[in-house]
């Protein structure tokens, strides 16, 4: 095993170390999810504007 993995194995020997590792993983997932949702909201807003514009054009023409 490499040195970082050996250090990580020491953390997971105790229940608190395991909980700390789990909370760190959850925090990373939440952070990544927030970034992805930020991008998704921008895409949804842009798509709404485009579809509304196409709808207005189709109604008027």
Biotite code that builds the C-alpha atoms (Angstrom):
import biotite.structure as struc

atoms = struc.array([
    struc.Atom([0.000, 0.000, 0.000], chain_id="A", res_id=1, res_name="UNK", atom_name="CA", element="C"),
    struc.Atom([1.099, 3.553, -0.547], chain_id="A", res_id=2, res_name="UNK", atom_name="CA", element="C"),
    struc.Atom([1.670, 5.913, 2.363], chain_id="A", res_id=3, res_name="UNK", atom_name="CA", element="C"),
    struc.Atom([-1.594, 7.949, 2.036], chain_id="A", res_id=4, res_name="UNK", atom_name="CA", element="C"),
    struc.Atom([-3.619, 4.747, 2.017], chain_id="A", res_id=5, res_name="UNK", atom_name="CA", element="C"),
    struc.Atom([-1.825, 3.531, 5.129], chain_id="A", res_id=6, res_name="UNK", atom_name="CA", element="C"),
    struc.Atom([-2.599, 6.827, 6.862], chain_id="A", res_id=7, res_name="UNK", atom_name="CA", element="C"),
    struc.Atom([-6.236, 6.514, 5.804], chain_id="A", res_id=8, res_name="UNK", atom_name="CA", element="C"),
    struc.Atom([-6.372, 2.997, 7.221], chain_id="A", res_id=9, res_name="UNK", atom_name="CA", element="C"),
    struc.Atom([-5.348, 4.432, 10.596], chain_id="A", res_id=10, res_name="UNK", atom_name="CA", element="C"),
    struc.Atom([-8.258, 6.880, 10.523], chain_id="A", res_id=11, res_name="UNK", atom_name="CA", element="C"),
    struc.Atom([-10.829, 4.177, 9.873], chain_id="A", res_id=12, res_name="UNK", atom_name="CA", element="C"),
    struc.Atom([-9.734, 2.067, 12.848], chain_id="A", res_id=13, res_name="UNK", atom_name="CA", element="C"),
    struc.Atom([-12.036, 3.998, 15.187], chain_id="A", res_id=14, res_name="UNK", atom_name="CA", element="C"),
    struc.Atom([-15.769, 4.710, 14.836], chain_id="A", res_id=15, res_name="UNK", atom_name="CA", element="C"),
    struc.Atom([-15.147, 8.464, 15.020], chain_id="A", res_id=16, res_name="UNK", atom_name="CA", element="C"),
    struc.Atom([-12.551, 8.219, 12.269], chain_id="A", res_id=17, res_name="UNK", atom_name="CA", element="C"),
    struc.Atom([-15.010, 6.340, 10.094], chain_id="A", res_id=18, res_name="UNK", atom_name="CA", element="C"),
    struc.Atom([-17.701, 8.947, 10.800], chain_id="A", res_id=19, res_name="UNK", atom_name="CA", element="C"),
    struc.Atom([-15.255, 11.734, 9.947], chain_id="A", res_id=20, res_name="UNK", atom_name="CA", element="C"),
    struc.Atom([-14.378, 10.050, 6.667], chain_id="A", res_id=21, res_name="UNK", atom_name="CA", element="C"),
    struc.Atom([-18.068, 9.540, 5.829], chain_id="A", res_id=22, res_name="UNK", atom_name="CA", element="C"),
    struc.Atom([-18.885, 13.181, 6.608], chain_id="A", res_id=23, res_name="UNK", atom_name="CA", element="C"),
    struc.Atom([-15.992, 14.338, 4.440], chain_id="A", res_id=24, res_name="UNK", atom_name="CA", element="C"),
    struc.Atom([-17.250, 12.214, 1.553], chain_id="A", res_id=25, res_name="UNK", atom_name="CA", element="C"),
    struc.Atom([-20.783, 13.568, 2.003], chain_id="A", res_id=26, res_name="UNK", atom_name="CA", element="C"),
    struc.Atom([-19.486, 17.148, 2.070], chain_id="A", res_id=27, res_name="UNK", atom_name="CA", element="C"),
    struc.Atom([-17.611, 16.549, -1.179], chain_id="A", res_id=28, res_name="UNK", atom_name="CA", element="C"),
    struc.Atom([-20.742, 15.116, -2.809], chain_id="A", res_id=29, res_name="UNK", atom_name="CA", element="C"),
    struc.Atom([-22.872, 18.058, -1.651], chain_id="A", res_id=30, res_name="UNK", atom_name="CA", element="C"),
    struc.Atom([-20.308, 20.540, -2.976], chain_id="A", res_id=31, res_name="UNK", atom_name="CA", element="C"),
    struc.Atom([-20.150, 18.809, -6.367], chain_id="A", res_id=32, res_name="UNK", atom_name="CA", element="C"),
    struc.Atom([-23.955, 18.573, -6.438], chain_id="A", res_id=33, res_name="UNK", atom_name="CA", element="C"),
    struc.Atom([-24.291, 22.303, -5.771], chain_id="A", res_id=34, res_name="UNK", atom_name="CA", element="C"),
    struc.Atom([-21.971, 23.057, -8.684], chain_id="A", res_id=35, res_name="UNK", atom_name="CA", element="C"),
    struc.Atom([-23.915, 20.767, -11.007], chain_id="A", res_id=36, res_name="UNK", atom_name="CA", element="C"),
    struc.Atom([-27.266, 22.203, -9.900], chain_id="A", res_id=37, res_name="UNK", atom_name="CA", element="C"),
    struc.Atom([-25.977, 25.705, -10.528], chain_id="A", res_id=38, res_name="UNK", atom_name="CA", element="C"),
    struc.Atom([-25.192, 24.739, -14.113], chain_id="A", res_id=39, res_name="UNK", atom_name="CA", element="C"),
    struc.Atom([-28.512, 22.896, -14.471], chain_id="A", res_id=40, res_name="UNK", atom_name="CA", element="C"),
    struc.Atom([-30.535, 25.933, -13.338], chain_id="A", res_id=41, res_name="UNK", atom_name="CA", element="C"),
    struc.Atom([-28.810, 28.089, -15.965], chain_id="A", res_id=42, res_name="UNK", atom_name="CA", element="C"),
    struc.Atom([-29.614, 25.532, -18.662], chain_id="A", res_id=43, res_name="UNK", atom_name="CA", element="C"),
    struc.Atom([-33.260, 25.294, -17.555], chain_id="A", res_id=44, res_name="UNK", atom_name="CA", element="C"),
    struc.Atom([-33.608, 29.083, -17.539], chain_id="A", res_id=45, res_name="UNK", atom_name="CA", element="C"),
    struc.Atom([-32.084, 29.382, -21.016], chain_id="A", res_id=46, res_name="UNK", atom_name="CA", element="C"),
    struc.Atom([-34.297, 26.595, -22.369], chain_id="A", res_id=47, res_name="UNK", atom_name="CA", element="C"),
    struc.Atom([-37.392, 28.256, -20.882], chain_id="A", res_id=48, res_name="UNK", atom_name="CA", element="C"),
    struc.Atom([-36.570, 31.549, -22.587], chain_id="A", res_id=49, res_name="UNK", atom_name="CA", element="C"),
    struc.Atom([-35.933, 29.836, -25.932], chain_id="A", res_id=50, res_name="UNK", atom_name="CA", element="C"),
    struc.Atom([-39.137, 27.768, -25.793], chain_id="A", res_id=51, res_name="UNK", atom_name="CA", element="C"),
    struc.Atom([-41.182, 30.804, -24.723], chain_id="A", res_id=52, res_name="UNK", atom_name="CA", element="C"),
    struc.Atom([-39.736, 32.783, -27.614], chain_id="A", res_id=53, res_name="UNK", atom_name="CA", element="C"),
    struc.Atom([-40.547, 30.023, -30.088], chain_id="A", res_id=54, res_name="UNK", atom_name="CA", element="C"),
    struc.Atom([-44.065, 29.754, -28.672], chain_id="A", res_id=55, res_name="UNK", atom_name="CA", element="C"),
    struc.Atom([-44.651, 33.514, -29.058], chain_id="A", res_id=56, res_name="UNK", atom_name="CA", element="C"),
    struc.Atom([-43.363, 33.420, -32.636], chain_id="A", res_id=57, res_name="UNK", atom_name="CA", element="C"),
    struc.Atom([-45.578, 30.438, -33.501], chain_id="A", res_id=58, res_name="UNK", atom_name="CA", element="C"),
    struc.Atom([-48.661, 32.129, -32.016], chain_id="A", res_id=59, res_name="UNK", atom_name="CA", element="C"),
    struc.Atom([-48.063, 35.429, -33.785], chain_id="A", res_id=60, res_name="UNK", atom_name="CA", element="C"),
    struc.Atom([-47.231, 33.940, -37.177], chain_id="A", res_id=61, res_name="UNK", atom_name="CA", element="C"),
])
